[in-house]
Amino acid sequence: MRHAPTTRILRIAAVAASAALALCACTGGAGGSPMNPVAVDADPDKPFVLEGVDELTEIAKLTGPDSINDTELAAVAGTDLGSMVNLGDKTFFLFGDTFGDRAPESYGGQGGVWRSNVSAWTTDDDPSDGITFDGWTPADELGWATALVEGEHDANDGTGEVTKIPTHGFAIDGTLYLSYMSVKFWGEPGAWDANYGGLARSTDEGETWAALDSPRWPGDSNFIQVATATVRDAGVDYVYFWSIRAGRFGGVQLMRVPATVEAVEDASAYTYFAGAAVDGTPEWSSDMNAATTIVDGTIGELSVMWSDYLDRWILTYSDRGNAYIREGITPWGPWGEAIEMVSAADYPGLYSPYLNPRYVADGGKRIYFTLSLWGPYNVFWFSVDLERVE
């Protein structure tokens, strides 16, 4: 397993080394977005081409004290996650449990002015020096970030809802969707239980949100945390959801739905990858229980996007304290061996390496991603270079 050499520098000014890289910060045209869906190539026999990663660089701290964004103005002293969804020239960053008042010696997710989730938005299309937020939405009259869909904040005893955590988002025809999980119990590190996985909707660019009554996925199902991309198959656009259970102790399964507002909000429109025929043709079932696992292991918070540089899918996730990357020949695989992308030895308490096809450089050789660190309980911005078999 190849380890990424680490360059641990906050390099707001030291970006000359990457200035020669041709940025590909597409406005609405990133691969896997509604404006540019990725066409399915069902040939499972193509070779793997990702042989490693290199030049891991910590670029900036995005949230909290001493970050490149003055998040104190939004009452964001500590937060995590930071998956991204693109709408037009805006990118929305979706954060988890957020605290506006947090003592300097605090460790992990704790503090006052607790909101279950918040969102920042940006039009910054240069990822090389970090991402500067334009604002927070929704926000109150003081400018403090408010929850998209607030959790109940019940006691952590497994009988109610502790919080609602965003797992990813996507956009269709100007409508934003938030995938979230209703958490009923936080257990030991990496273990938690969910009431269900669900969707919330915004039709005003994130200013207001409504949680949908349907669809919802049972809390013990494999469809609680997701990563999404828009994929074209036989001329039809779908939203694909690479999905895992609550916690970080299961493999990945796959579901899809036609990429229309009507279908997304219709539970019966979803189908689940149930395996492939002898010729590699995927088989889809309306029965969630027929879903098969496409990546084994103990997969934590995940992200998936199409890589033009590799001409393959890439999957990032956290597992056993490290962050890994794999390549996929098709959306359902086969998936290559895990390659260590960020080591817990260098960044203890890391989790949630989230990608965005809008933020790549050098033809996709360099990828940028958010990464959460549990100790400081905030979100950081990294890059790493993909090493391709030539």
PyMOL commands that set and color helices and strands:
alter all, ss='L'
color gray80, all
select helices_A, chain A and resi 16-18+71-74+127-129+261-264+267-269+288-290+362-364
alter helices_A, ss='H'
color red, helices_A
select strands_A, chain A and resi 6-8+23-24+38-39+50-61+81-87+90-95+98-101+112-115+118-122+135-136+163-172+175-186+192-202+210-218+225-233+236-244+250-258+271-276+282-285+295-299+302-307+312-319+322-328+339-342+350-361+366-373+378-388
alter strands_A, ss='S'
color yellow, strands_A
deselect
rebuild
show_as cartoon
